[in-house]
Amino acid sequence: MSRRSSVTRTLAFSLAFLVATYAGRLTVMDATNLSLVWPAAGVSAVWFLVQYRSRRRSWDVAALCVITTAVNMATGASLALAAWFVLANVVQAGLFAYLVRRWLAHLVDEPLSRTQELWRLMAAALVSTGGGALIGPTGVWAVTGVYSWPATAVWMTRNTVSILVLAAVWFTWRHAWRGAWARWAGATPQRRLEYTAVVVLSIAAYTAVFGINHHLPLAFTLISLTVWAGSRLNTAFVVLHGLVLGAVAVLCTLQGSGAFAYVGSNPARALVAQSFVGMIAVVGLALALGRDERVALVAQLRAEQNATTDQAKLMTAIVNSMVEGLTVVDEQGRLLLRNSAVRRLLGGVVSPTDHMGKPDFYGLFRPDGTPVAPDEMPHRRAFAGTDVRGMDILVRNPGVPQGRLLSVSSAAVPGSQNGVRCAVTVFHDVTAERRHRDELAAFAGVVAHDLLNPLATVEGWTSWLLDALDEPGAPDDPQARDGLGRISRASRRMRGMIDDLLAYTTARDAALAPTQVDLGELANDIAIARMDQAQSAGTPVPAFDIGELRPVYADPVLVRQLLENLVSNAIKYTAAGVAPRLRIRTELADHLVTVTVDDNGIGIPEGQEDSIFESFHRAHRSAGYTGTGLGLGICKRIVERHGGTISAAAGPDGHGSRFTFTLPADATVVPPPEDTVAPAAAPPPVAEAEPLELFSAAGFEHASHLVLDYLHEQMPLAFWAVTRVENGRQTYLYLDSDNGYGLRQGQSHPWEDSFCIHMAAGDTPAVTGDAQAVPAYAKAGVNKGITIGTYAGAVITEPDGSLFGAICGLDPDVRLHDPRLAAAEPLLTLLGRLLTAALATDRVQDLATNALLREQLSTDTDSLTGLPDRRGWERILERTQARYERLADPTVVALIDLDGLRTTNETRGRATGDAYIKAAAAVARRAIRDTDFVARTGGDEFGLVLTRCTPSAAEAVMKRINAELEAAMVAASIGWSATDPADGIPAALDRSEAALYAAKQQKRAELLSSRY
C-alpha cells in the first residue's frame, strides 16, 4: 500500500468515524451517557481491518483517539470518561481486525459468500465487543462509582450489531457496487418488479409499525419481508435492506414513535431495538448466503455432472478407438464392458448375450494347439489371484481360419462393483511379431547353412597347408605355422557358432520322434566322452555323480542335445584350475520325470535366472568365456516342445548352479503332433492351417555384440563398432572398451565427417585395404582426429528402409594384401541385414512393451488427472533409459510446473487449483503422440518423455503446449532437454530441471522489473 493511498484512507475513515461518533452521542438516552446506537463501533472495526497491514496504522490509532476524546467531551463527557472510551474503542476495533485476519483472512480479497463465514464474523464481533465491554462500562464505574449491568448489556448488544451490520455491508458492497448497475440493467422485468415490490412494501410496513403510535406489538411481522428478500434477492441488496430498515426502526424509536418507543426502561428499549436490528440482519444474511451456497453447489454439481458425462463419452471414445481389445467381466461371467476391437480381434465371434461364452465358442487354443480350458481363461485366473501378463492364446474360428495369436493380460479390479468383483482383460494381436521372429530364426538357419560351404573350404585349405609344412623338405616357417593355427582356431569357433544356429533351427523345426530313452545310459555316455576329451586336452577332468535315472519318453536325438548342452555349460563355466563336479538326479511324479543337474561352477549372475534362456544371451560376456548365447535357448526349446519346463537357480549350498527340467515319463503326457490342432467344439471345425511357432528372437543389443565378437575373431581390423546416425551425428552404440583408438560408447562425431556416409551413399567401396587411396575417404573430416589405414562398413536400416546406422571397422595400418578382406564385403552386408532384422524385431517388441507399460501404469494413476503418478513416472524413465541404452533413439525429457498454484489454492480455493491442474493435464495429453508419455510427478508438476523426437520437433511441441496453456489461462513454466548419448536419460532430466528453474527465475525477474 502506497503512502498516499494509506493517508487517504486514514482521512476518509476519520471523517466517517467522526460522523458516526457524533451521531451515536446524539442518541444518549439519559445521564448515564448510554447511547441507543453506536455506529462508530462498526466504522472503527472496518477502519482497523482495512488498515491492518498499513505501515502507518499508528496514525489511524491516533486519529481515533483524538476524535473519540473530542466528540465525547463536546457532548458532555468528562476527560477521564473519554479516555476510558478511547481505550475501549481501540481494543474493540483492534481485536476485531486481528480475529478477522485470523479466521476470515480470505475476506480481505473476496466477498462474504458462505454461512460459515457469517457465523465466524458474528463470533469475531461478539468477542471484540466483549473486549470493549470489559473496559467501557468499567471506566464508567471508575469515574461515577456506579457499575450498571444493564448498561454493559446495552454496550454488548449495540456494538455487536453495529460491527456485524457495517462489516457485512463492507464485505459485500466493496465488490458488489462495481457491477450493480449492469446487473440491474440485465435483470428481467419480473425481477425488477420483485425488487420494487420489496422496497415499496418494506416502506409501507415499517411506516405502519414504527411511524404510527398505535401501541400494537407488530414488529415481529416485519421479519417476513426480511425472509422474502433473503430467500429471493441479491445478497448485497439484502444487507443494504437490513441496514436501512434497521436505521429506520432506530430513528423512529428515538423520535418516540413505534412499538419500541413505549418500553419504559432506557436500557430495555436499547436492548429491544438493537436486538431487532441484529435479528433482521442475521436472518436476511443467513438466508441469502445459504441460497448463494445452494445455487453455487447446484452449479458445481451440474458442471461436474457435465464434466463426468463428457469424461464418460471421452473414455468410451478412447476405449472404442483402441487397437487392443478390452473387456470387463464380473465373477458371474457378465460382460460389463467390451470395446469394438474385441469383435475384430476375435474374427467377429462375440457372445450374443451379456455373458462370456466358453473358450470353444470363440475357438481359443494354447499356442501348441490344445484347447483352452474354461478355468484357464485369463479373467478366471485373475479372479483366482494369478497375475496374468503376456499370456499367448491362439484364436482359430471361421472368422480367422488361418489363426491369430493374441497376447493377453488380465487383472482383478481392486474393490467391488455392487458387491461383485470385476476383472479387466486387455489383448492385442502379436501374430506378425511372432511370424517375424520365426522368419528371423529361419533366416539364421539359412545363413548358417550358407556359411558352411566357404568355411569348409577355408578349413580344407588350412589343413592341406599344415600337412604341406609337415612334409620332409618343406621350409620351416614359424610365422606361417602360427598364422595357419590362428585360422584353424577361428574356423573352429566359426563352425561352433554355425552349429549352434543349426541346432537351434533343428530344435525349433525338426519333427519329434518320441520313444523310450534310457536317461541313465545316455548321461553316462556323455560323461565318459567329456572325461576322455579333458584327458586328451590336458584340462581338469570333470567328476560325475550320476544317480539311478528314470527313463523318459522323448526324442532321443533332442534329449542327447539337451544333456550335452547342460553338461557342456557346466564344464565351461567353472573357475580356472578347478575340476568340474556334476551331480544328476531324477524324480517321478504325475507321469513327469524331473531332472536336476547341479554343478560347482561360477554360478548365474543375480537377476539373470530367466534371461539366460533367451537366444543370444551371454551371462558372463566380460569374464572371457566364449560362446554364442544359443545353448540354453536350445535347451528351453527342446524341453518346451516336449511339453515340459526348464529353470535355473543357485546351487543347493549357495555355490554353483542347478538346472531343473521336466520330460514325459510315458506317452500319456506327450504333446500332440505339432502339425495338427485339436478342433474346437464350437464353432464347427475349419480347415487346418500351419500352427504358429513361438520364437524369442535375439534383441538388437545381443545381436550386435554377437556380430562384433565374430568380426573381432574373423577380421584383422583393430576396431569394430555398431553405430547410430541421428541428428547429423554418428554415435558409437556398441564397441569394445579396449579398441586401440580410445573411443568410448556414447561418443559421436559429425556424420558428414565420417567414412560411413560415403559407404552408405554407395559412392565408395564398403571395404578397402588402403582407405586414404579413396579420394572421398581421404578428404573426410574424421581423419583429423584418428588415423585410418583400412576401412570396412555395412549399412543397418530401419524397418521402413531409412538409415539407422552402420557396422564400422577401422585399422590404423594399410592392409592391401590381406586375403580375409577380399571376401569381407558380402559377409558384412549379410551381417548388416541380420542386424536390420534384429532391429525390426526390437521395434515391434517396443510397441508391445509400450502397450504393456501403459497397462502397468494403470495401477500407478493420479486420481485427479488420470495420468501416471510419481511411481509411474519413475517406471517410464526406467523403461526409456533401458531403450535408450539399446538404440540411442533421440529422446526429449520435459517438465511443466504450474506457477502460483499454492497461492491459487489459498486465495481462490482448492477447486480452482484442481481445475488448473486438470487443464494442464489435458493440454499435455493433446500435445503428445501415442508413443510418448506424460505423468503428474508432483502436486503442481508434470513430466513428459518424447521418444524418437529431435530437438527441433520438441521445440515445436513446447511452443504448442505454451500456447494452449495460455489459452486455458494456466500460468506455467517449462524446462526441457534432449538426450545426449554420452550421459542418457538421467542427465537429460537434470538439465530439464535446471531449465525449468531458470525459466521460473526469469519470470520472477520480469515480474519484479515490471513492478518497479
Summary of the structure (lengths in Angstrom):
residues: 1012
radius of gyration: 44.7
end to end distance: 14.1
largest distance: 154.6
contacts: 3223
relative contact order: 0.04
helix: 57%
strand: 15%
